[in-house]
Amino acid sequence: MSNLEKLITQKTFENENQRGLISLIFIGNWITSRHQQFFKRYGITMQQFNILRILRGQHPQAASINILKERMLDKMSDVSRLVERLRKADLVERKNSEMDRRAVDVRINDKGLQLLKLIDNEIRQLDNTLQSLNEKEVIQLNKLLDKMLDSYH
């Protein structure tokens, strides 16, 4: 019995594809949980962190809500709501676009940049997620995941 079967107390799978998919879901949830616990210490969510990183990459320029949506890792995120929470936490500034009155420009502020700097110093704690793999195995994993992403639309 493999680790997966022990962890989810399942004796068998219909086939290796089903086992592989369930493994990916299980590990994805485990990684997400680790990240949620890490970011909770800073009073933000994984999705808010993602927005802050995107905005830091744009800094000093602003980003529209649409740019943020396109670049988010979690495509199901309600970006407008996340931005509003970041604004209330005084981590970003939000104002109507001068170019398009229907659009909103979002810019990270100094407090948001300071928070990211603090997180950058400690985020390496999450790097050990793949510690059971050697470098060659991580490269192989990345190739396999890229191959799977080829079918992503």
N, C-alpha and C positions, 0 to 999 in steps of 0.2 A: 504494500500500500504506500503510495507516494505522500509527500507532505500535503498536497492539495486535498486528497481524499481524507486524510486525517483531520485537516483543519475544518472542512465542511461536512465531515462525517458522511461521505458518499462512497459507496463501495465500488461502483463502476460508472463508466460513461458509455454512451452509445458508440462513440468513436473518438479518435484523437482530435478531430476538429472541435467537437463539443468540449472536450477536456481543455484544449488550448484556449478556446473562447472564454470558458468559465474561469480559467487561470488568469487571463488578462483582466476580466471584470473584477475578480477578487483582489488582484494586485493593484489595479487602478483605484479601487475603493480604499485599500490600505494606504497607498501613497497620498490620496486626497485627505484622508483622516490625519495623517502626520502633518501635512501642510496646514490644515485647518487649525490644529492645535498650536502649531508654531506661530501663525499670524494672529491668533487670538490674543497672544501676549502683547501685541502692539495695537490692539483695538480695531483691527481691520480684517477683512475676509480675503481669501485667495483672489477673488475677482477684483476687489478694490486694489489689491497689490498689483495685479496685472494692469489695471488702468493707470496707476501711478507710474509703473515702469514705462508704459507706452508714452505717457506725458513727459517723463524725464527724457526719453529719446527724442521727443519733439522740441524740448526746451531750447531756446526761449520762445519758440513759436507755439501757438495754440493748436489744438486738434479739435475737429468737429466730432459730434456724437457718431456720425457715420464712419469716420476714420477709426474711432475707438471700437465700434462694432466689428469692423473688418479685421482688426488686429487682435481681438480678444481670443484667448485660448478656449474659453467656454462660450461657444456661439449662442447658447441659450440665455445668456445674461441679459438682464434689463439694464442696459447701460445708463439710460437717463436716471433711473432710480439710484444706481451705484454712484454716479457723479454727484447727485444731490446729497447723498450721505457723506461723501468726501468733502463737499462744500460746507456742510454743517459742521464737520470736524475741523474745518479751516485748513484743509490740506490742498485744496484746489480753488481756483477762481473760475467763475462761469459767467459769461455775458453773451448777449445777442451778437451775432456776427454783423460786422459792418458791411460785408459783401452781400449777405443774404439774410434778411430779417427773420426768415423762418428757421434759420440754422442757429446753433449755439456753439460758441468757442469755449473750449476748456483749456486751462493752463495750470500747470503745477506751480505752487507757490514755495517760498523758502521753507515753510514748516513741512510741506510734503517732501521736499528734497532732503531735509534733515532726517525725517523718518526713514526714507529709503537708505540714507547713508548708515544709519543705525542698524537697519535690517541687513544691509550688505555685509556688515562686520560679523553677523551671527548666522547668516543663512547657510553657511557651510555645514551646519548641523544636519541639514537635510541631504547633503551630498552623500552621506554614508548609506543612502537607500540602496545603492547598487554595490555596496562593499563586498558582497559575497561573489561578485563576478570580477574576473581579472580584466585587464585592458582589452585583450583580444576578444573576450566574450562580450564586453560592452560594445565594441565595434561591430561584432556580429549581430548583437541585439538591435543596434541602430540600423543596420542594413535591413534586417527583417522587418522592423517597424516602418522604415521608409518604403519597403516593398508593399506592405499593407496599405500605407497612405496613398500609394499610386491609384488605388480604387476609390479614394475619398473624393467626393464632389464638393 
